[in-house]
Amino acid sequence: MSPPRWQSNSTASPGGWGQGWDRFVAVWASLNLVWVAFDITYLPLRTFWLQRNLYPIPSVPLVVPLTVIPDVTPLVDPIKGIEPHRETQAYIEQFRRLDAALLALPAGQRPQAAQVALLNRQVQLTVQMVDSNPFQASGATGTLEKIKNRLRQRADRDSPRQASGLLLSPDWIQTRGWNSERRFWNDQILPLVATNYWRSIDENGRPTDHFWRIDLLLFQSVFGLDILLRLIRMRRRLPGLSWGDALLRRWSDLPLLLPFWRWLRLMPVLERLQTSGLVNFEPLRAVVSRGVVALLAVELFEVLSLQILDGTQGLIRSRRWPQRLRALRSHQSVASRDERALVELVRIWAPLLLSRVAPRLAPELQGLLGYSLRQSLDRTVVPPPLRQLQPLLQVESGISRQLAGGMVESLLELSRSTGNRLGRRDDVQLDLLQRFIDRFWDELAAALESGSALERSQELLCALIDGAKGTYLSQINRAGIEALIQELDQLITAPSQQTAPAQQTAPSQSKPLNRPKPPATPAP
């Protein structure tokens, strides 16, 4: 059993500049995968990238600021064709003017006419925003619902229109003070309004997206060069391989060049990280595959076992047994021109068994035959009253031993001589042996055709297989599969644990011995 693949040294990547290029492409592909993931998730997470705030509990205005993260929206928004929405941008600018006008208002003083006009204008924009829902174009209708809920909770009103009119009324500002109210608007309302945007449409009627230009210029050009170099390496290693076949063998690299379904690049990126030696995913792959095998092994074993048993039953029930036995004859079977396989096999194994294996079994055969003869003499020859005499028993044992030794020696001598004769190359002997084998197949086929042995044998064998179906398939369960997987783990890890000490002691065994030099012989 070989050790796990992740414990062996991988030499898949070429050496020198080739290995360095492969590692650079692996790192570059990993960066591209991160860039693709950022592009896919940018629109759903644009609010986070814009505000850089984390809301652990959505229903509670609890904010965790993450100001360490830079604001990337000014750089990415033009790539996605994102522009500030006119209505929400006008709402924010109007609030800035209102805020600047009310900051100079002393606490407890009623707003003046100009300030009241700004408050009324802000109320109109709020009602207009609630009615027109400018967040629908960006797919953020839920943001408008958050604004409505916060206005209702602040003013304790059921309608967001009434709530905005109350929160921006002169009496409310005079009673509560603008400093506390502006904190509510700046912290809970305006950040939500600022998340809205408008996205332009290109000539094809789709939202503008210039991501493919950056992808093509920085990444896909490198991927195309890398695929070309891999095809050149493959054709140098296999000169007879055409460019089309080489490209088909590198089909897994196709997602790197596709302008759509970019998330499929995960597969070639993982493959490059593995082959370049930067990351080893083999243990993770082994764990995942073991889990899949543990889930599906029961069904697979049941199907395969049932198919094998059914196929065996089909062969047993076949009426062509005599024809198949006759087809084993030498003149009907497909064999080599210079050698008859079955005859040669008998010629090799018969001398081996008769002249080498059988003589080594002489002590065991003598003991077995002597014991059988002694039991026969004891029961038939010696009368029961005389069986207690010790001298007579000794004589009986000696006679049995001598008879057994003589018989075994005669049989072994016959076996040696027969094996030696069969081991010699004799064409007449081979013809006779071949004739015997052919006659054996003919007689066996005729015996099966004449009597009822064939049908009875078929019935009995099929009954045995039916019983095996019920017993074996019922014993297959998930616990047994998990036990087999654990046994496989032990068999795999055992050689690696045994080879580690051997590798550590190998240098000490390879040290040269300090043997004394032989004395130099004097020159004649």
C-alpha positions, 0 to 999 in steps of 0.5 A: 500500500502506497503512502498518501499522495500528499506525503510524497514529493510532487514533481509536476512543475518544471524546474527553473524559470518554468516553475517560477512562471507557474508560481507567478501565474498561480499567484496572479490567478489567485489575485484575479479570483479575489478581484472577480469575487469583489466585482460579483459582490460589489453591488450587493455590498456597496452600502458597506463599502460606501459607509464602512460600517457594520450592523451586527443586528439589522433591526437595531441601529447598532453601528461598528465603524470600520474606518481602517478600510479605505473608501473604494467607491470613487474608484469602482463606481465609474467602472460600474457606471454608477452615478449619484441619484439626482433626487436623493442627491438633491435631498442631501444638498437641501438638508445641508443648506437647512443644517447650515441655516439652523446651526446659527439658531439659539436653543429654545428660539423659534425658527425665522421665516427663511428657516421655516421655508427651508424646513417646509422644502425639506418636508416636501422632498421627504414626502416626494422621496417616500411617494416616488421611491427613487431606491427602486432603480438600484434595487434597494427598496428595503433602504426606503423602508428603513427610513420610513421605520426610523421616522415613525419611531422618532415621531411616534406616528403611523405615517412617515409623511406625518412623521417628517412634517412633525420632525421638521416643524418649527415647534418641534425644533424649538422644543427639542433643539436642532443639535439633537435633531441634526444628530438623528438626521446625520446618523440614521437618515442621511447615510441611508439616503446616500446609499442610493445611486443611478446606473447608466445603460450601455448601447446594448440596453444593459447596465454599464460595466467596464470590468471586462476591460481591466480583466482582459488587460491585466489578467486574461492576457497573462492567462492566454500566454500561460495556456499557450506555453502549457500547450507548447510544453505538452506538444514537446512532451508528446510530439504526435499530439495535434494542437486541437487535441492538446487544447482539448486536454487543457479544457479546464483552463477555458473558464480563465478566458470566458468573459462570463461565469467568472466564478468558474475560474475557481477550478483552474486557480486551485489546479495551478496552486496545487501543481505549482507547489504553493498550496497542497489541497490533497488532504482536503480533497481526500477528506471530501472524497472520503465523506462522499464515499461514506455517503454513497458507498452503501448504495454503490456496493448494493448495486454493484453486488446485486449486478454481479450476483445477477450476472453470475446467475444469468451465466449459471442459468444458461443452456449453453454450458455443454457448447462452452465446455466443448469450445475449450478444446484445442482445435476450437479455442483461440490459442497461440501458434507455437504454444498451447497454453493449457498443455504448457501449464500442466507440463510446468505445474505437474513436475513442480507438484509431483517432484518438489512439493510432494516429497517435502510432505513425506513426514506429514503423510507418514504420520497421517497414514500410520495413524489411520493404519493403527486405528484400523488394526486396533479395531479389526485385528486385535481382540478387545481383551488383548488391547491393554497389553503394552508390548502388543501395542508397541508391536502394533505401532511399529508395524503401522509405522513401517507400513505407512513409511513403505507406502509413502515412500513408494508413492513419493518415488512414483510421484518423482518419476512421474514428475521427472518424465512430465518435465521433459520435453516430449512431443508424443507426451504433449499430444497424449496430454492434449488428447486427454484434456480434449476428451475430458471436455467432451465427456463432461459436456456429454454427461451434462447433456444426457442427464438431469445434472445440469438443471439440478446444478443450476437450481442449486447454484442459483439458490445459493446465490439467492441466499447470498443476496439476502445475507450479504446485502443485508450486512452492508450498512453505513457503520461497516463502510465507515469501518472499511474507511478507517481500515483503509486509513490505517493501511495507508498511514502504516507504511509512511510511519514505517518508512520514516524511521528507515529514512532516519537510520539510512545515513548511519547504515551507509557510512563506510566501515574502517577496515584495515588495509591489507599489507602491501606485497613486496615487488619481485 
